[in-house]
Amino acid sequence: MAPIVTVSAPNEKQIATYPREYALFRQLDHTHKGKIPLQEATEYVKKYGSSSVGLKAGDVPFEELAKALHKQGSKDGQGNTLAYAARDSGGHLSPFAFDRRELRDDDVRIQITHCGICHSDLHQIKNEWHGSNYPMVPGHEIIGIITAVGPKVKNFKVGDRAGVGCLVDSCQECEQCTKTKEEQFCAKAVQTYNMKNFDGTPTYGGYSTQYVLTERFALHIPENLEMKSTAPLLCAGITTYSPLMHYGLNKPGMKIGVIGLGGLGHMAVKIAKAMGVEVTVFSTSEKKRAEALKTLKADHFVVSKDEEQMKKVADTLDGMIDTVSAKHPLANYLSTLKVGGVVVMLGVPDEPMDLPQGNIIMRRLRIGGSPIGGIKETQEMLNFCSKHNITCEVEEIGIDYVNKAMERLLKNDVHYRFVIDVQGSLIQ
């Protein structure tokens, strides 16, 4: 039998003193009994802590493991949270410290382990949507470990894996909040960053060491999903799952198209295939054929610039998920839809799209849109992904690489989502 380190259960004070180290311990403690393979613990210490501290098999007090996992952090600024923020529309991100609020009765505190980089983060830090507030801490694909809960919290406990998506609060009074459970349509919904909380304080996102929010907007992260590759599900995952469900494109045997094979597109393929749908990927690049067919298991691949390939799939699809965020010739894709088919827009181009009204009218086509989903549906998506073992294809980076990552994102040079290793590179 491989050597085992048996770590004593930490108390509340120790978790408060070593929140990062507790989150690392929780990721090592798969059995929830404190029993960790010595080799795995040693590898974590080398990667995240002090390589000079050695561990031995046997009983180990939590504080001893915490000290081994501890690493000297940054002293930038004052506050209980360290982050990277943009100060102006130039979009350059640099260290920024601030205070997260004290726990309220129904709040949970999440020690962030990973945070995905969404293309909307790039738009926001550069004020391309003309509503940016600075300083801005981006990030709404947040994964971590709960290190504290308020006295009235019922659905989470310390040690749980938890996530935060694009929303952190809403009015809890309107029809969308109380009946349909689609808080994303609440007129007073509070987004994870670049907005104001109801108390007037700014929301700062997940390029940071911790997040505090009401438990109503926290999400349970299934144990079988890898932390870093699950983070993007909280935006890219729900953004593609929700329209498939809402527009009825989730029925086995249906035929759908996916335009674009980036962060959103590859998730649309994975989720649709798990639903039993026949998927055709449309891309302007022949280079993505092998990836689409062999790796993502799409059924068909079409180069949209090739007229002959497009003719072969005319009038064959029940629906289409359009993930492209740049202006593109929509008419070419509408010809692939059956009568009554629907194309769902997920991307937000910088300029309006041209609509071929004649084709739309004469073939009774529908054009729809879809943002994210509500909290209930997002949890359903996570459970679905857990059942089918679906995660995002990611490139993990340190926080000091984030500006370079934004430059690459602008060129679509990522496969398929950047994820920040917060616990390994943003240390307070």
matplotlib code that plots the C-alpha trace (Angstrom):
import matplotlib.pyplot as plt

x = [0.0, 1.2, 2.3, -0.5, -0.5, -3.4, -4.2, -6.2, -9.4, -8.7, -10.8, -12.5, -9.6, -7.1, -9.2, -9.5, -5.7, -4.9, -7.8, -5.7, -3.9, -7.3, -8.6, -5.6, -6.0, -9.7, -8.6, -6.2, -8.7, -10.8, -12.1, -13.1, -11.3, -8.0, -6.1, -3.9, -1.3, 2.1, 3.2, 0.2, 0.7, 4.4, 3.7, 1.2, 3.8, 6.3, 3.8, 2.0, 4.1, 7.6, 9.6, 12.0, 9.4, 9.3, 6.3, 6.4, 3.8, 1.6, -0.4, 0.1, -1.6, -3.4, -1.2, 1.9, 0.5, -0.7, 2.8, 4.2, 1.6, 2.2, 4.0, 5.0, 2.4, 2.2, 2.1, 0.4, -2.1, -4.4, -7.4, -8.5, -8.5, -5.8, -6.8, -5.7, -7.7, -7.9, -7.7, -8.8, -9.9, -6.3, -7.3, -3.9, -4.4, -2.2, -2.2, -5.1, -6.2, -9.6, -12.0, -14.6, -17.6, -18.0, -20.1, -23.9, -26.2, -26.9, -23.4, -20.7, -17.0, -15.3, -11.5, -10.9, -8.8, -9.4, -11.0, -11.7, -11.1, -14.2, -14.0, -16.5, -13.7, -11.7, -14.6, -15.2, -11.7, -11.4, -14.8, -15.8, -19.4, -19.3, -20.4, -17.2, -16.4, -12.8, -11.0, -12.4, -11.6, -12.9, -13.9, -17.2, -16.1, -15.1, -14.3, -13.2, -13.7, -16.0, -14.1, -16.8, -20.6, -23.1, -25.3, -28.4, -26.8, -28.6, -27.3, -23.5, -21.0, -17.3, -15.2, -17.8, -16.6, -18.5, -18.7, -19.9, -21.1, -22.2, -24.8, -24.4, -27.8, -31.2, -34.4, -36.1, -39.5, -40.1, -41.7, -38.3, -36.9, -39.9, -41.7, -39.6, -36.3, -34.6, -32.7, -30.7, -33.7, -34.3, -34.2, -32.2, -29.9, -26.4, -23.5, -20.4, -18.3, -18.6, -21.9, -23.1, -24.4, -27.7, -25.8, -24.0, -20.6, -18.9, -18.8, -15.3, -14.9, -12.9, -9.4, -9.0, -8.3, -11.8, -15.5, -18.3, -22.0, -25.4, -25.8, -28.7, -26.3, -23.5, -23.4, -22.5, -19.5, -19.8, -16.9, -16.0, -15.3, -11.7, -11.6, -9.7, -11.6, -15.0, -14.6, -15.6, -18.8, -20.1, -20.3, -19.5, -21.3, -24.5, -24.5, -24.6, -26.8, -29.6, -30.4, -30.3, -32.9, -35.1, -35.4, -36.0, -32.8, -32.0, -34.0, -32.0, -31.8, -32.2, -29.7, -28.1, -25.2, -22.6, -21.0, -17.6, -15.3, -14.0, -14.7, -18.5, -18.6, -16.6, -18.9, -22.0, -20.6, -19.9, -23.2, -25.3, -23.6, -24.3, -27.9, -27.9, -28.1, -26.4, -23.9, -22.4, -19.6, -19.2, -15.8, -13.9, -10.8, -10.1, -7.5, -10.2, -11.7, -9.7, -10.3, -14.1, -14.5, -11.9, -11.5, -14.9, -16.8, -18.9, -20.7, -19.9, -17.6, -18.2, -15.9, -18.3, -16.3, -16.7, -19.9, -20.0, -19.7, -22.5, -24.8, -24.5, -26.0, -28.7, -32.1, -30.9, -30.7, -33.4, -31.5, -28.2, -26.1, -24.2, -21.3, -19.4, -18.9, -17.8, -20.0, -20.5, -22.8, -25.8, -27.7, -25.2, -26.0, -29.8, -29.9, -28.8, -32.0, -35.1, -38.4, -39.3, -35.7, -34.1, -30.7, -29.8, -27.3, -24.9, -22.1, -22.4, -20.8, -19.4, -21.8, -25.3, -25.8, -27.5, -30.8, -32.1, -35.7, -37.0, -35.4, -36.6, -40.2, -40.6, -39.2, -40.7, -37.3, -36.7, -33.9, -33.4, -30.9, -29.9, -27.6, -26.7, -29.2, -30.6, -29.1, -31.5, -30.7, -27.0, -27.0, -28.9, -26.2, -23.4, -25.2, -25.7, -22.0, -21.1, -23.3, -21.6, -18.1, -18.1, -15.6, -13.9, -10.6, -8.4, -5.0, -4.0, -2.0, -0.5, -2.0, 1.3, 0.5, -3.0, -2.1, -0.4, -3.4, -5.7, -3.5, -3.7, -7.5, -7.8, -6.2, -8.3, -5.0, -6.3, -7.4, -10.2, -10.3, -7.7, -8.0, -6.1, -4.5, -5.4, -4.3, -0.9, -0.1, -2.2, -1.2, -1.8]
y = [0.0, 3.5, 5.6, 7.8, 11.1, 11.4, 15.0, 16.1, 18.1, 21.8, 24.0, 27.2, 29.4, 27.4, 27.6, 31.4, 31.7, 29.4, 29.7, 29.1, 26.2, 24.8, 24.9, 23.0, 20.4, 20.0, 19.2, 16.6, 15.0, 13.0, 10.7, 13.5, 11.5, 13.4, 10.4, 11.6, 9.7, 10.9, 11.3, 13.5, 15.6, 16.0, 17.1, 19.7, 21.0, 21.4, 23.1, 25.3, 25.6, 25.5, 22.8, 22.9, 21.4, 17.7, 15.5, 12.1, 9.3, 9.1, 11.5, 15.1, 18.1, 20.3, 23.3, 21.4, 20.6, 24.3, 25.6, 23.2, 24.5, 28.1, 30.4, 34.0, 36.3, 39.8, 42.9, 45.0, 47.4, 47.2, 44.9, 41.4, 40.4, 40.5, 40.9, 42.0, 45.1, 47.4, 51.1, 52.5, 51.6, 50.7, 47.4, 46.7, 44.5, 44.9, 44.1, 45.6, 45.1, 45.7, 44.5, 41.9, 42.4, 40.7, 37.6, 38.3, 35.7, 34.0, 34.5, 32.1, 32.8, 31.1, 30.8, 31.0, 28.3, 29.0, 31.6, 31.4, 34.2, 35.0, 37.0, 39.5, 40.2, 41.6, 43.7, 45.0, 46.0, 48.0, 49.6, 48.3, 48.0, 51.6, 50.8, 50.0, 51.3, 51.4, 50.0, 46.8, 43.3, 40.9, 37.3, 35.4, 31.8, 31.2, 27.9, 27.4, 26.0, 27.3, 28.4, 30.2, 30.3, 32.7, 31.3, 31.0, 29.2, 25.9, 24.5, 24.8, 23.9, 24.6, 22.4, 22.3, 22.9, 25.9, 28.2, 31.6, 32.5, 35.7, 36.7, 37.3, 38.8, 39.9, 41.5, 38.3, 39.9, 40.0, 37.2, 36.2, 35.7, 34.1, 32.1, 31.4, 31.2, 33.1, 35.7, 36.7, 38.6, 40.4, 44.2, 44.5, 41.5, 42.2, 40.9, 39.4, 42.4, 45.9, 46.6, 47.9, 45.7, 46.8, 48.5, 50.7, 49.0, 47.8, 44.2, 42.8, 39.6, 36.4, 37.5, 37.6, 35.5, 35.2, 35.9, 36.6, 36.3, 35.1, 31.3, 31.8, 32.5, 30.1, 26.8, 23.3, 21.9, 18.1, 16.1, 14.2, 17.3, 18.8, 22.2, 24.1, 22.8, 23.2, 26.9, 27.9, 25.9, 28.8, 31.0, 29.0, 25.9, 27.6, 30.0, 27.0, 24.6, 27.1, 27.8, 24.1, 23.5, 26.6, 26.3, 22.5, 21.6, 18.9, 16.0, 12.8, 12.5, 16.2, 17.8, 21.1, 23.3, 25.1, 28.1, 28.8, 26.4, 28.5, 28.7, 28.6, 26.5, 23.6, 23.5, 23.5, 20.5, 18.6, 19.3, 18.7, 15.4, 14.3, 15.1, 12.7, 15.4, 15.1, 18.0, 19.8, 22.2, 25.2, 27.0, 29.2, 27.2, 23.7, 23.4, 22.7, 19.6, 17.0, 18.7, 18.9, 15.3, 13.3, 15.1, 16.7, 13.9, 16.1, 14.2, 16.5, 19.5, 22.1, 24.9, 27.7, 29.5, 26.5, 26.9, 23.2, 22.0, 24.5, 23.3, 19.7, 20.6, 23.0, 22.4, 19.7, 21.3, 21.8, 24.5, 26.3, 27.8, 30.8, 31.6, 34.1, 37.5, 39.3, 40.3, 37.4, 36.6, 35.1, 34.4, 31.7, 29.7, 30.2, 28.2, 25.1, 25.3, 23.3, 25.2, 26.5, 26.1, 28.4, 30.1, 31.2, 34.1, 33.9, 36.3, 40.1, 41.6, 45.1, 46.2, 45.0, 41.9, 42.0, 40.0, 38.4, 39.1, 37.3, 34.0, 34.3, 35.1, 32.6, 29.7, 30.7, 30.8, 32.0, 34.1, 34.0, 35.0, 33.7, 35.0, 32.9, 30.9, 31.3, 29.8, 26.7, 26.0, 26.6, 24.0, 21.6, 22.2, 21.4, 18.2, 17.2, 17.8, 15.7, 12.8, 12.9, 13.9, 17.1, 19.9, 22.6, 22.4, 24.8, 26.4, 27.1, 30.2, 32.2, 35.6, 37.3, 36.0, 37.6, 40.6, 38.4, 36.1, 39.0, 39.8, 36.2, 36.2, 39.2, 37.0, 34.0, 32.3, 30.0, 26.4, 26.9, 28.8, 30.4, 29.6, 31.4, 29.2, 31.7, 29.5, 29.0, 32.5, 35.1, 34.7, 37.2]
z = [0.0, -0.9, 2.1, 3.5, 5.3, 7.8, 8.4, 11.4, 10.8, 11.0, 13.3, 12.4, 13.5, 11.5, 8.4, 8.9, 9.3, 6.3, 3.8, 0.7, 2.3, 3.5, 0.0, -1.3, 1.5, 0.6, -3.0, -1.8, 0.7, -1.7, 1.0, 3.4, 6.1, 6.0, 4.4, 1.5, -0.5, 0.5, -3.1, -4.0, -0.9, -1.7, -5.3, -4.0, -1.6, -4.4, -6.7, -4.3, -1.1, 0.2, -1.5, 1.5, 3.8, 3.7, 4.7, 6.2, 6.2, 9.3, 11.4, 10.6, 12.3, 9.8, 10.8, 9.8, 6.3, 6.0, 6.7, 4.1, 1.6, 2.5, 0.2, 0.7, -0.9, -2.3, -0.1, -2.8, -1.3, 1.7, 2.0, 2.8, -0.9, -3.5, -7.2, -10.6, -11.9, -14.9, -14.0, -17.4, -20.9, -21.8, -20.2, -18.6, -15.5, -12.4, -8.7, -6.7, -3.1, -1.6, 1.1, 0.5, 2.8, 6.2, 6.1, 6.3, 7.8, 4.4, 2.9, 1.9, 1.5, -1.3, -1.5, -5.2, -6.8, -10.5, -12.7, -16.4, -18.8, -20.9, -24.1, -22.4, -19.9, -22.7, -24.0, -20.5, -19.4, -22.7, -22.3, -25.7, -24.5, -23.2, -19.6, -17.8, -14.3, -12.9, -11.1, -12.6, -11.4, -14.2, -13.9, -13.8, -14.2, -10.6, -8.8, -5.3, -1.8, 0.9, 3.9, 5.9, 6.0, 7.7, 10.5, 8.3, 5.4, 4.8, 1.5, 1.8, 4.4, 5.0, 2.6, -0.2, -3.8, -5.0, -8.0, -9.0, -12.5, -14.0, -11.4, -7.6, -6.7, -7.9, -6.6, -5.5, -6.1, -9.8, -11.9, -13.3, -9.7, -8.1, -10.8, -13.8, -11.9, -14.6, -12.7, -15.7, -16.9, -13.6, -14.3, -11.0, -11.4, -10.0, -12.2, -10.7, -11.6, -13.1, -11.3, -7.9, -5.1, -3.6, -0.8, -3.5, -3.2, -6.5, -7.5, -8.2, -10.0, -9.8, -10.8, -7.0, -4.0, -2.5, -3.2, -0.7, -1.8, -0.8, -0.9, -3.3, -6.1, -5.2, -7.2, -6.1, -8.1, -8.6, -7.1, -10.2, -12.3, -12.4, -10.9, -13.5, -16.5, -14.8, -14.2, -17.8, -17.5, -15.4, -18.5, -21.7, -20.4, -19.4, -22.4, -24.7, -22.6, -22.0, -25.7, -26.6, -23.8, -24.4, -28.2, -28.0, -29.8, -27.2, -28.5, -29.6, -33.3, -34.1, -36.4, -35.4, -36.6, -34.5, -36.1, -34.7, -32.8, -30.0, -26.3, -26.8, -29.9, -28.5, -25.4, -27.7, -29.5, -26.3, -24.7, -27.8, -28.5, -24.9, -25.5, -28.5, -31.1, -34.6, -34.8, -37.8, -37.1, -39.4, -39.5, -41.9, -41.2, -42.6, -39.9, -37.3, -39.1, -37.2, -33.8, -34.5, -35.8, -33.9, -30.6, -30.0, -31.9, -34.0, -36.8, -39.7, -40.5, -43.1, -44.3, -44.6, -47.3, -49.6, -51.6, -52.6, -49.0, -48.0, -50.8, -49.6, -46.2, -47.5, -45.9, -43.5, -40.0, -37.3, -35.7, -35.3, -32.5, -33.7, -31.4, -33.6, -32.0, -35.3, -38.2, -40.6, -43.6, -41.8, -45.1, -46.0, -42.8, -43.0, -46.2, -44.2, -42.0, -42.7, -43.0, -39.6, -38.3, -35.8, -35.5, -32.0, -31.6, -28.8, -30.0, -29.9, -33.0, -32.9, -35.7, -36.6, -38.7, -42.2, -42.1, -45.3, -44.6, -47.8, -46.9, -43.3, -44.3, -47.1, -45.1, -41.8, -40.1, -36.6, -35.3, -31.5, -28.9, -25.5, -22.7, -19.7, -17.6, -14.2, -11.1, -11.1, -14.8, -14.2, -11.5, -13.8, -16.4, -13.9, -12.9, -16.6, -17.2, -14.2, -15.5, -18.9, -17.6, -19.7, -19.0, -21.0, -22.9, -21.1, -21.0, -17.4, -16.8, -13.9, -13.0, -14.2, -17.7, -17.8, -20.0, -22.5, -22.4, -23.3, -26.3, -27.5, -26.9, -29.2, -31.9, -31.0, -30.0, -27.3, -27.1, -26.0, -22.8, -20.6, -16.9, -14.2, -11.5, -8.8, -5.9, -7.4, -8.6, -6.8, -3.2, -0.4]

ax = plt.figure().add_subplot(projection="3d")
ax.plot(x, y, z, "-o")
ax.set_aspect("equal")
plt.show()
